[in-house]
Amino acid sequence: MKTSVGTSTGAVGGTPPGAAAGTATGTAGGTVPGAPSGGPAGTGEAGAVHAAPPRTSRPAPAETVDSPRIVALAASVAGGRDAAVREFWAEAEAQGTPLVEPIPWDPEHRAVTFLWRGTEDTRRVLLLVNRLVDRSHLAGSLMRRIHGTDVWHLTYRLRSDHRGSYAIAPDTGGGRVRAAAAPEDGPADDFQARLLPLLAEAGPDPLNPRTLPGRWQGAGSSVFELPDAPPQPWRPWAPAVRRAGDGSRGLVERHRLTSAALAARRDVWTYVPPGPLPDGGADTLVLLDGDMWCGRLGVQALFDRLIRDGVLPPLVVLAPDAVDNATRAREFGGRQAYVNFLAAELLPWAAARLPVTFDPSRTVVAGESLGGLTALYAGLVAPRRFGKVLAQSPSLWWRPGGPGPVDGTDAANGPSWLAERYAGGGPRELRAHLRVGRYEGDMRKRCGELRDTLRGLGHSVAYTEYNGGHDYACWAGGLAEGLADLLGRADDGTREGGV
């Protein structure tokens, strides 16, 4: 790890070329590529308001259907064919899960069957498919069991271009779910309360080799991709295949900075591409949630490939850690202190050490979820630093003070706080790339409204709705597509796709 000790002061604005007032100073030492020993750097206060999403409307629940394969298995079991279950599991292990079957009368959809092999202690199994599960009604996501067997199953009817992640939580009566032994025929609220402890037990599907790592204390999840899902140049759940002629790799390091704006230390990942860099500095990406993208997913493989294939120019990446959920909620959103950290501390710190550009038209700030809103806010209040924004599934429910009524009215019924800020801030030369999943409920509607607001102000906006949820399985491809749009080629800013 490289440690940078010192202070950075000043608010965003004022000093050309694109620089904020104030300085970022310090010394660097002890280079060890990769992660440092120990946990993440400190959790200094930057305002005490906790950010939590409100209850929002959801799309209609995904339709469950009968799987032809499960129907045939149940018939074989009922007919006394003892070998049927053994053969079924051998097939599932060989092919991997979930099972994907065509629907003859509906060629645009597939029957997707998720499986769990139970034991004599298995009482119930909860399936958690990203944005298909209704967490206020977990009973709707319980798997069914073929009587007298160890086969637990649940089948959804999904469009053939769906991509997503899922986890499975079996209840065997131990651990945190010991109290969930009451029968299921009691009041619905009581049963929901008994199912909630299962969420902490969820983990990847052991029959699916495609896994995404968990974040912080999470156990991770599995990924499924239906036949017509858009191709992605980088799939972090797939085994890496190094091809002949791939060339050298970029340099990834982790540094530790002291931030006056956040009153804390922060770990920052950096990526510098291989080979010569252009005069005047390389295009620069500030990628939020660096602990996940660099520390867990290995996103540097994507940058290596996109640069090598000529999709992107040589690119320097700065990816600050988010530390933990509580720190992330306290610092992200429309918070000036965090933008000061990015624009007045992080970028000047990098400019003293790395070949980054000062040109806002070649600088992208990117984030997802609450990080997506943070990136959009940075583009609003620091346009001389960030001329381009990539926001995936931005949490446009966020506003100062948290969710809830505003002047006696439901804030969910009006424009988002961020859209109002943009509308009242005057035109700026911003290029934005917005992405949202069709299973993201109100977020989808609010993203469309923000797109219209930005275009009405004269900003250049690309907008994509993909068939998935609030999910790194989708954001991985979105990062590649968004960067190609913003840095890799000319675009008129009006393209839409993925609906």
C-alpha positions as CSV (number, residue, x, y, z in Angstrom):
1,M,0.0,0.0,0.0
2,K,1.1,3.6,-0.6
3,T,0.3,5.9,2.2
4,S,-0.2,9.6,1.6
5,V,0.0,11.7,4.7
6,G,-1.0,15.3,4.8
7,T,-4.0,17.6,4.5
8,S,-6.2,18.9,1.7
9,T,-8.2,22.1,2.0
10,G,-10.6,24.2,0.0
11,A,-14.0,24.0,-1.5
12,V,-14.8,23.2,-5.1
13,G,-14.5,25.9,-7.7
14,G,-12.3,28.8,-8.7
15,T,-8.8,27.8,-9.8
16,P,-8.1,27.0,-13.5
17,P,-7.5,24.7,-15.2
18,G,-10.6,23.2,-13.7
19,A,-9.0,23.1,-10.3
20,A,-10.6,23.8,-7.0
21,A,-9.1,26.2,-4.5
22,G,-6.7,24.6,-2.0
23,T,-4.0,22.1,-2.2
24,A,-3.4,18.4,-1.7
25,T,0.0,17.6,-0.3
26,G,1.8,14.6,1.3
27,T,4.4,12.0,0.8
28,A,4.1,8.6,-0.7
29,G,5.9,5.5,0.4
30,G,5.9,1.7,0.7
31,T,4.5,0.5,-2.6
32,V,2.8,-2.8,-2.4
33,P,0.5,-3.5,-5.4
34,G,-2.8,-4.9,-4.2
35,A,-4.7,-4.6,-0.9
36,P,-3.0,-3.7,2.3
37,S,-3.2,-5.8,5.4
38,G,-5.9,-5.1,7.8
39,G,-9.3,-3.5,7.4
40,P,-10.5,-0.4,5.6
41,A,-9.3,3.0,6.6
42,G,-11.2,5.1,9.1
43,T,-14.8,6.1,9.3
44,G,-14.6,9.9,10.0
45,E,-17.8,11.9,10.2
46,A,-19.0,13.9,7.3
47,G,-22.5,14.8,8.5
48,A,-24.8,12.5,10.6
49,V,-27.8,12.1,8.3
50,H,-28.4,8.4,7.5
51,A,-29.5,7.6,4.0
52,A,-32.1,4.8,3.6
53,P,-34.4,4.2,0.6
54,P,-38.1,4.7,1.1
55,R,-40.7,2.1,0.4
56,T,-41.4,2.5,-3.3
57,S,-43.8,0.8,-5.7
58,R,-42.5,-2.3,-7.4
59,P,-43.1,-3.8,-10.8
60,A,-45.6,-6.6,-10.9
61,P,-44.1,-9.7,-9.4
62,A,-42.5,-12.1,-11.9
63,E,-44.8,-14.8,-13.0
64,T,-44.2,-18.3,-11.8
65,V,-44.9,-21.2,-14.1
66,D,-44.6,-25.0,-14.2
67,S,-41.3,-26.4,-15.5
68,P,-41.8,-29.2,-18.0
69,R,-38.8,-30.9,-16.5
70,I,-40.1,-30.7,-12.9
71,V,-43.5,-31.9,-14.0
72,A,-42.0,-34.9,-15.7
73,L,-39.8,-35.7,-12.6
74,A,-42.8,-35.4,-10.3
75,A,-44.7,-37.8,-12.5
76,S,-41.8,-40.3,-12.5
77,V,-41.6,-40.1,-8.7
78,A,-45.3,-40.6,-8.3
79,G,-45.0,-43.6,-10.6
80,G,-42.5,-45.3,-8.4
81,R,-39.4,-44.9,-10.6
82,D,-36.7,-44.7,-7.9
83,A,-33.8,-43.8,-10.1
84,A,-35.5,-40.6,-11.5
85,V,-34.3,-38.3,-8.7
86,R,-30.8,-39.6,-8.9
87,E,-30.7,-39.1,-12.7
88,F,-32.2,-35.6,-12.3
89,W,-29.5,-34.4,-9.9
90,A,-26.8,-35.9,-12.1
91,E,-28.2,-34.0,-15.1
92,A,-28.4,-30.8,-13.0
93,E,-24.8,-31.1,-11.8
94,A,-23.6,-31.7,-15.4
95,Q,-25.5,-28.8,-17.0
96,G,-25.4,-26.4,-14.1
97,T,-28.3,-24.4,-12.7
98,P,-30.7,-22.8,-13.0
99,L,-32.5,-25.0,-15.6
100,V,-33.6,-22.9,-18.6
101,E,-36.3,-24.3,-20.8
102,P,-38.1,-22.9,-23.9
103,I,-41.8,-22.1,-23.7
104,P,-43.2,-23.3,-27.0
105,W,-46.1,-20.9,-27.2
106,D,-44.0,-17.9,-26.0
107,P,-40.6,-17.7,-27.8
108,E,-39.7,-14.4,-26.2
109,H,-39.6,-15.9,-22.7
110,R,-38.0,-18.9,-20.9
111,A,-39.0,-21.0,-18.0
112,V,-36.1,-20.6,-15.5
113,T,-36.0,-23.1,-12.7
114,F,-33.9,-22.6,-9.6
115,L,-33.0,-25.7,-7.6
116,W,-31.9,-26.7,-4.1
117,R,-30.9,-30.2,-3.0
118,G,-32.3,-30.5,0.5
119,T,-31.5,-32.8,3.4
120,E,-33.7,-34.4,6.0
121,D,-33.3,-31.2,8.1
122,T,-34.5,-28.8,5.4
123,R,-37.8,-27.3,6.4
124,R,-38.1,-24.6,3.7
125,V,-35.9,-22.8,1.2
126,L,-36.0,-19.1,0.3
127,L,-35.0,-18.0,-3.2
128,L,-33.7,-14.4,-3.5
129,V,-33.5,-13.3,-7.1
130,N,-32.3,-9.7,-7.5
131,R,-35.4,-7.5,-7.8
132,L,-37.8,-10.4,-8.3
133,V,-38.1,-11.1,-4.6
134,D,-40.6,-8.9,-2.7
135,R,-38.8,-8.5,0.6
136,S,-42.1,-7.4,2.2
137,H,-43.7,-10.8,1.2
138,L,-40.9,-13.4,1.5
139,A,-43.4,-16.2,1.4
140,G,-43.9,-15.6,-2.3
141,S,-40.3,-16.6,-2.9
142,L,-40.3,-19.9,-1.1
143,M,-39.3,-22.9,-3.1
144,R,-41.6,-25.9,-3.5
145,R,-40.6,-29.5,-2.8
146,I,-41.5,-32.6,-4.8
147,H,-43.1,-34.8,-2.2
148,G,-40.9,-37.5,-0.9
149,T,-37.7,-36.2,-2.5
150,D,-34.8,-33.8,-1.8
151,V,-35.8,-31.6,-4.8
152,W,-36.8,-28.0,-4.0
153,H,-37.6,-25.8,-6.9
154,L,-39.2,-22.5,-8.1
155,T,-39.7,-21.5,-11.8
156,Y,-40.1,-18.0,-13.1
157,R,-41.2,-17.0,-16.6
158,L,-38.6,-14.4,-17.7
159,R,-37.8,-12.6,-20.9
160,S,-35.1,-14.3,-22.8
161,D,-32.6,-11.4,-22.5
162,H,-32.7,-11.4,-18.7
163,R,-29.4,-11.3,-16.7
164,G,-29.3,-11.2,-12.9
165,S,-27.9,-12.5,-9.6
166,Y,-29.5,-14.6,-6.9
167,A,-28.9,-16.3,-3.6
168,I,-30.5,-19.2,-1.8
169,A,-31.3,-19.5,1.9
170,P,-32.2,-23.0,3.2
171,D,-33.8,-23.3,6.6
172,T,-32.5,-26.3,8.5
173,G,-33.6,-25.1,11.9
174,G,-30.2,-24.0,13.2
175,G,-28.2,-20.9,13.6
176,R,-30.0,-17.6,13.4
177,V,-33.2,-19.2,12.1
178,R,-33.8,-21.5,15.0
179,A,-36.7,-19.4,16.1
180,A,-38.4,-19.9,12.7
181,A,-39.9,-23.3,13.6
182,A,-43.5,-22.2,14.0
183,P,-46.0,-23.5,11.5
184,E,-46.7,-21.6,8.3
185,D,-50.5,-21.4,8.8
186,G,-50.3,-18.5,11.3
187,P,-50.8,-14.8,10.6
188,A,-49.0,-13.6,7.5
189,D,-47.1,-10.9,9.5
190,D,-45.8,-13.6,12.0
191,F,-44.7,-15.8,9.2
192,Q,-42.9,-12.9,7.5
193,A,-41.1,-12.2,10.8
194,R,-40.0,-15.8,11.0
195,L,-38.6,-15.8,7.4
196,L,-36.6,-12.6,7.9
197,P,-33.7,-14.3,9.7
198,L,-33.2,-16.4,6.6
199,L,-31.9,-13.4,4.7
200,A,-28.7,-13.5,6.7
201,E,-28.1,-17.2,5.7
202,A,-28.4,-16.6,1.9
203,G,-25.5,-17.6,-0.3
204,P,-24.5,-18.8,-3.8
205,D,-26.0,-21.7,-5.5
206,P,-23.6,-24.7,-5.1
207,L,-24.6,-26.1,-8.6
208,N,-23.8,-22.8,-10.4
209,P,-20.1,-22.1,-11.0
210,R,-20.8,-18.4,-11.9
211,T,-20.5,-16.4,-8.7
212,L,-20.2,-12.8,-7.7
213,P,-18.3,-12.1,-4.5
214,G,-20.1,-10.6,-1.5
215,R,-19.3,-7.1,-0.2
216,W,-18.0,-6.5,3.3
217,Q,-19.8,-9.3,5.2
218,G,-21.9,-10.7,2.3
219,A,-21.6,-14.3,1.3
220,G,-21.9,-13.6,-2.4
221,S,-24.4,-14.7,-5.0
222,S,-24.8,-16.6,-8.3
223,V,-25.4,-15.2,-11.8
224,F,-27.7,-16.5,-14.5
225,E,-27.8,-15.2,-18.1
226,L,-30.5,-16.1,-20.5
227,P,-29.7,-16.8,-24.2
228,D,-30.5,-13.4,-25.5
229,A,-28.8,-11.4,-22.7
230,P,-26.6,-8.7,-24.3
231,P,-23.0,-9.8,-24.7
232,Q,-20.6,-8.2,-22.2
233,P,-16.8,-7.8,-22.7
234,W,-16.2,-8.5,-19.0
235,R,-18.0,-11.0,-16.8
236,P,-16.4,-11.1,-13.4
237,W,-18.3,-14.2,-12.5
238,A,-16.7,-16.2,-15.4
239,P,-13.3,-17.8,-15.1
240,A,-10.6,-15.5,-16.6
241,V,-9.2,-16.7,-19.9
242,R,-5.9,-15.1,-20.8
243,R,-5.5,-15.2,-24.6
244,A,-2.3,-15.2,-26.5
245,G,-1.3,-11.7,-27.5
246,D,-3.3,-10.1,-24.7
247,G,-0.3,-7.9,-24.0
248,S,0.8,-6.4,-20.7
249,R,-1.5,-5.4,-17.9
250,G,-2.1,-2.1,-16.2
251,L,-0.6,-1.3,-12.8
252,V,-3.0,-1.4,-9.9
253,E,-2.1,0.0,-6.5
254,R,-3.9,0.9,-3.3
255,H,-3.1,4.1,-1.5
256,R,-4.2,5.7,1.7
257,L,-5.1,9.4,1.8
258,T,-5.9,11.7,4.6
259,S,-8.9,13.8,3.8
260,A,-9.8,17.1,5.5
261,A,-13.2,17.2,3.7
262,L,-14.2,13.9,5.2
263,A,-12.2,14.2,8.4
264,A,-10.9,10.7,7.8
265,R,-8.5,8.5,6.0
266,R,-9.5,6.9,2.8
267,D,-8.1,4.0,0.7
268,V,-8.0,4.7,-3.0
269,W,-7.3,2.2,-5.8
270,T,-5.4,3.5,-8.8
271,Y,-5.1,2.0,-12.3
272,V,-2.5,3.1,-14.8
273,P,-2.6,1.5,-18.2
274,P,0.4,-0.1,-19.8
275,G,2.4,1.6,-22.6
276,P,2.9,5.3,-23.4
277,L,0.4,7.9,-22.4
278,P,-0.6,11.0,-24.3
279,D,0.9,14.4,-23.7
280,G,-1.3,16.4,-21.4
281,G,-2.4,13.5,-19.4
282,A,-4.6,10.5,-19.9
283,D,-8.4,10.4,-19.8
284,T,-9.4,10.0,-16.2
285,L,-12.2,8.0,-14.5
286,V,-13.2,8.5,-10.9
287,L,-15.0,5.3,-10.0
288,L,-16.9,5.2,-6.8
289,D,-17.1,2.1,-4.6
290,G,-13.6,1.1,-5.4
291,D,-13.5,-1.5,-2.7
292,M,-16.1,-3.5,-4.7
293,W,-14.9,-2.7,-8.3
294,C,-11.2,-3.1,-7.7
295,G,-11.0,-5.0,-4.4
296,R,-13.6,-7.7,-5.1
297,L,-14.5,-7.8,-8.8
298,G,-11.1,-7.1,-10.4
299,V,-12.3,-4.4,-12.8
300,Q,-8.8,-3.8,-14.0
301,A,-9.2,-6.7,-16.4
302,L,-12.0,-4.7,-18.1
303,F,-9.8,-1.6,-18.5
304,D,-7.0,-3.7,-19.9
305,R,-9.2,-5.3,-22.5
306,L,-11.1,-2.1,-23.6
307,I,-7.8,-0.2,-24.0
308,R,-6.1,-3.1,-25.8
309,D,-9.0,-3.5,-28.2
310,G,-9.1,0.2,-29.0
311,V,-12.5,0.8,-27.5
312,L,-11.1,3.3,-24.9
313,P,-8.1,5.6,-25.0
314,P,-5.4,5.1,-22.4
315,L,-7.3,5.7,-19.1
316,V,-6.2,6.4,-15.5
317,V,-8.6,5.3,-12.9
318,L,-9.1,6.6,-9.3
319,A,-11.4,4.4,-7.2
320,P,-11.9,5.4,-3.6
321,D,-13.2,2.9,-1.1
322,A,-16.7,3.4,0.4
323,V,-15.5,1.8,3.7
324,D,-18.8,0.2,4.9
325,N,-22.5,0.7,4.6
326,A,-22.8,3.2,7.4
327,T,-20.0,5.4,6.1
328,R,-21.3,5.1,2.5
329,A,-24.8,6.2,3.6
330,R,-23.4,9.1,5.6
331,E,-21.1,10.4,2.8
332,F,-22.8,9.6,-0.5
333,G,-25.7,11.4,-2.0
334,G,-25.9,15.2,-2.5
335,R,-23.3,16.0,0.0
336,Q,-20.8,18.8,-0.6
337,A,-18.1,17.3,1.6
338,Y,-17.8,14.2,-0.5
339,V,-17.6,16.2,-3.7
340,N,-14.9,18.4,-2.1
341,F,-13.0,15.2,-1.4
342,L,-13.2,14.1,-5.0
343,A,-12.7,17.4,-6.8
344,A,-10.5,19.4,-4.4
345,E,-8.4,16.6,-2.8
346,L,-8.4,13.3,-4.8
347,L,-7.9,14.8,-8.2
348,P,-5.1,17.2,-7.2
349,W,-3.4,14.4,-5.2
350,A,-3.5,12.2,-8.3
351,A,-2.2,15.0,-10.5
352,A,0.9,15.3,-8.4
353,R,1.7,11.6,-8.9
354,L,-0.1,10.2,-12.0
355,P,-0.6,11.4,-15.6
356,V,-4.2,12.5,-15.2
357,T,-5.9,15.2,-17.3
358,F,-7.3,18.5,-16.0
359,D,-9.8,18.6,-18.9
360,P,-13.4,18.1,-17.6
361,S,-14.5,16.9,-21.0
362,R,-12.0,13.9,-20.6
363,T,-12.9,13.2,-16.9
364,V,-15.7,10.9,-16.0
365,V,-17.2,10.4,-12.5
366,A,-19.1,7.1,-12.3
367,G,-21.2,5.3,-9.7
368,E,-24.1,3.0,-9.2
369,S,-27.1,3.1,-6.8
370,L,-26.4,5.8,-4.2
371,G,-23.0,6.2,-5.9
372,G,-24.9,7.0,-9.1
373,L,-26.7,9.9,-7.5
374,T,-23.4,11.0,-6.0
375,A,-21.8,11.1,-9.4
376,L,-24.7,13.1,-10.8
377,Y,-24.4,15.6,-8.0
378,A,-20.7,15.9,-8.6
379,G,-21.4,16.7,-12.2
380,L,-23.8,19.4,-11.1
381,V,-21.7,21.2,-8.5
382,A,-18.2,20.6,-9.9
383,P,-18.6,21.0,-13.7
384,R,-15.1,22.3,-14.1
385,R,-13.8,19.0,-12.8
386,F,-16.3,16.5,-14.1
387,G,-17.7,17.1,-17.5
388,K,-19.1,13.5,-18.0
389,V,-21.2,11.3,-15.7
390,L,-22.0,7.6,-15.8
391,A,-24.8,6.8,-13.4
392,Q,-26.2,3.3,-13.1
393,S,-29.4,2.8,-11.1
394,P,-29.0,6.1,-9.4
395,S,-30.9,6.4,-6.1
396,L,-33.0,9.4,-7.1
397,W,-35.2,8.9,-4.0
398,W,-32.4,10.6,-2.0
399,R,-32.8,14.1,-0.7
400,P,-31.5,16.0,2.3
401,G,-33.3,14.8,5.5
402,G,-34.0,11.4,4.1
403,P,-37.2,9.9,2.7
404,G,-40.6,11.0,4.0
405,P,-43.3,13.7,3.5
406,V,-42.2,17.2,2.4
407,D,-44.5,20.0,3.5
408,G,-47.2,17.4,4.1
409,T,-46.9,15.7,0.7
410,D,-45.4,12.5,-0.4
411,A,-42.0,13.3,-2.0
412,A,-42.3,10.2,-4.2
413,N,-45.1,11.8,-6.2
414,G,-43.0,14.8,-7.2
415,P,-39.8,15.3,-9.1
416,S,-36.6,14.1,-7.5
417,W,-34.6,16.5,-5.4
418,L,-31.6,16.1,-7.9
419,A,-33.8,16.9,-10.9
420,E,-35.0,20.0,-9.2
421,R,-31.4,21.0,-8.5
422,Y,-30.4,20.6,-12.1
423,A,-33.5,22.5,-13.3
424,G,-32.7,25.4,-11.0
425,G,-29.0,25.5,-11.7
426,G,-28.9,26.8,-15.3
427,P,-27.4,25.0,-18.4
428,R,-24.0,23.4,-18.2
429,E,-22.0,21.4,-20.8
430,L,-22.5,18.0,-19.2
431,R,-22.6,14.6,-21.0
432,A,-24.4,11.9,-19.0
433,H,-25.0,8.2,-19.5
434,L,-27.9,6.9,-17.5
435,R,-28.8,3.2,-17.0
436,V,-31.6,1.6,-15.1
437,G,-33.2,-1.9,-14.9
438,R,-36.7,-2.6,-15.9
439,Y,-37.3,-4.4,-12.6
440,E,-36.3,-1.3,-10.5
441,G,-39.8,0.1,-9.9
442,D,-39.9,3.8,-9.1
443,M,-36.2,4.2,-9.9
444,R,-37.0,3.5,-13.6
445,K,-39.6,6.3,-13.7
446,R,-37.4,8.8,-11.9
447,C,-34.5,8.0,-14.3
448,G,-36.7,8.7,-17.2
449,E,-37.8,12.0,-15.7
450,L,-34.2,13.1,-15.0
451,R,-33.3,12.2,-18.6
452,D,-36.0,14.5,-19.8
453,T,-34.9,17.3,-17.5
454,L,-31.3,17.1,-18.5
455,R,-32.1,17.0,-22.2
456,G,-34.5,19.9,-21.8
457,L,-31.6,21.9,-20.3
458,G,-29.4,21.1,-23.4
459,H,-27.3,18.4,-21.8
460,S,-26.2,15.4,-23.9
461,V,-27.8,12.3,-22.4
462,A,-27.6,8.6,-23.4
463,Y,-30.2,6.5,-21.7
464,T,-30.5,2.7,-21.5
465,E,-33.1,0.5,-19.8
466,Y,-31.8,-3.1,-19.5
467,N,-33.6,-6.3,-18.6
468,G,-32.4,-6.8,-15.0
469,G,-32.4,-5.3,-11.6
470,H,-30.2,-3.4,-9.1
471,D,-27.3,-5.7,-9.7
472,Y,-23.5,-5.8,-10.3
473,A,-24.3,-8.6,-12.8
474,C,-25.8,-5.8,-14.9
475,W,-23.6,-2.9,-13.8
476,A,-20.5,-4.7,-15.0
477,G,-21.6,-4.6,-18.6
478,G,-23.0,-1.1,-18.1
479,L,-19.7,0.2,-17.0
480,A,-18.1,-0.9,-20.2
481,E,-20.9,0.4,-22.4
482,G,-21.1,3.7,-20.5
483,L,-17.3,4.4,-20.8
484,A,-17.3,3.5,-24.5
485,D,-20.1,6.0,-25.0
486,L,-18.5,8.8,-23.0
487,L,-14.9,8.4,-23.9
488,G,-14.6,5.9,-26.7
489,R,-16.6,7.4,-29.6
490,A,-18.6,10.3,-30.7
491,D,-22.4,10.2,-29.9
492,D,-25.2,12.7,-30.5
493,G,-26.4,12.0,-26.9
494,T,-29.9,10.9,-27.9
495,R,-29.4,7.1,-28.2
496,E,-31.7,4.9,-26.2
497,G,-31.6,1.1,-25.9
498,G,-32.2,-2.0,-23.9
499,V,-35.9,-1.4,-23.3
